[in-house]
Amino acid sequence: MDLTVVIVIAVVIVAAVVIALLAVKERSKKKSEHHRAAASEHRAQATETSLEAQRKSAEAEERSARAKREQVVAEQERIEAQQMQKDAVDLHGRADDLDPDVEVDERRKQ
């Protein structure tokens, strides 16, 4: 009877070890699946973040280009205004030269 008890105990221990190994393997498999799902989610978030960063960069470049165009236009308008002012002064001078009512001293003051 002692031998039968030893065999039963050995079988129970082997069965318990097998069950424990299967449980550990199943837990490891579930953990791996969880990690795969988390990695996939992080990749999706990274892709979304990257696309958003590219969009913002493109918008910033567009604003910069727009500002440069506006700066060029403003500079051109400033130059045109200076030329118009110079033309106006020249026209006044010519008008004074032609006007017989304007004295020579008045012409020199201008």
C-alpha angles and dihedrals in degrees: 000000000000091000091052091052091049091050092048091049091048091050091048091049092048090048091049091050091049091049091047091050091049090049092050091048092049092048090050090050092051090047091052091049090050090051091049091052092048091048091050091051091049091050090051091050091047091052091048092048091048092051091049090050091051091049092050091047091052091049091050091050090050091050090048092050090047091051091050091051090049090049091052092048091049091050091049091050090048090052091047091050091051091050091048090051090050090048090051091052090048091050091051089051093050091046090052091048090053098041110093090200094063113090123228091244091054090052092054092051090060 
